[in-house]
Amino acid sequence: MTSRPLRGAVGQTLTASTRSFIRHYLEMVVAMILGMVVLGIPAEGALQAAGTSVSALQDDTPALALLGMAVVMTVPMVGWMAYRGHGRGANTEMAAAMFIPTFGVIGLLTSGMVTDFMTLMSLEHAVMLPSMLVAMVLRLDEYTCHTGPHEVLA
């Protein structure tokens, strides 16, 4: 990795550690999105083959649909982290950062405080992003200085 800092928009420099942290965060967001497409489409096909659909799950068993969404986003994230050389501890923490918000919105659903599926799913996604950031901040060395066996050198 180059030690040459990049200039920020306001003349500040971004160190290699900061770039590593930002890159990892963005990679996790991309993995989430790809998971929704790459795993979500076959999941919809499997549900239709079983005589149901994602829409039916959202209407009939919204908690299961919310859990399914967390799974299809978490699996590729953890897979990519493992590929990049992150250990089980970091992978488990990142998975928890995805599921804790999911359990929170399921709690809102169960309590009857929020029952609209789209509101719950939007909240789930909105809280996942800062939750991932918190997991990363709590393990800064993992995400600012990581040089695992599959680390991409830029």
C-alpha positions, 0 to 999 in steps of 0.5 A, a space after each residue: 500500500 502506498 504511504 502517499 496520503 491523498 488530498 481530501 476535498 478541503 485540503 486535508 489528507 487521508 492516511 493509508 489507515 483512513 483509506 483502508 477503513 473507508 474502503 472496507 466500509 464501502 466494500 461491506 455496503 457493496 456486498 450487502 447490495 450484491 447479496 440482495 440481488 445475487 441471493 435474493 433472486 434465487 430465493 424468490 425463485 425457490 419461494 415461488 417453486 414452493 408456492 409462495 413469494 417474498 411479497 407473501 412472506 412480507 404480508 403473512 410472516 414479516 419477521 421471517 422476511 426481515 430475517 431473510 433480508 438480514 441473511 442475504 446481506 450478511 452472508 456475502 459480507 462475511 464471505 468477503 471479509 473471510 476472503 480478505 483475511 479477517 478472522 472469525 471474531 471480526 466476522 462475527 461482530 459484523 454479522 451481529 451488526 447486521 442482525 441486532 438491528 433486525 432483531 430490534 425491528 422485529 421487536 417493534 413489529 411484535 410489540 405493535 409499535 410499528 407494523 408497516 413492513 416497508 417502514 420496518 425494512 427501511 428502518 432495518 437498513 438505515 440502522 444497519 449502516 451505523 451499526 456496521 460503523 460502530 463494529 468497525 470503530 470498536 476494532 480500529 486496528 482490524 479495519 485501519 491496518 489490516 493486511 490479511 492474505 487476500 488484502 488488495 494492494 492499491 
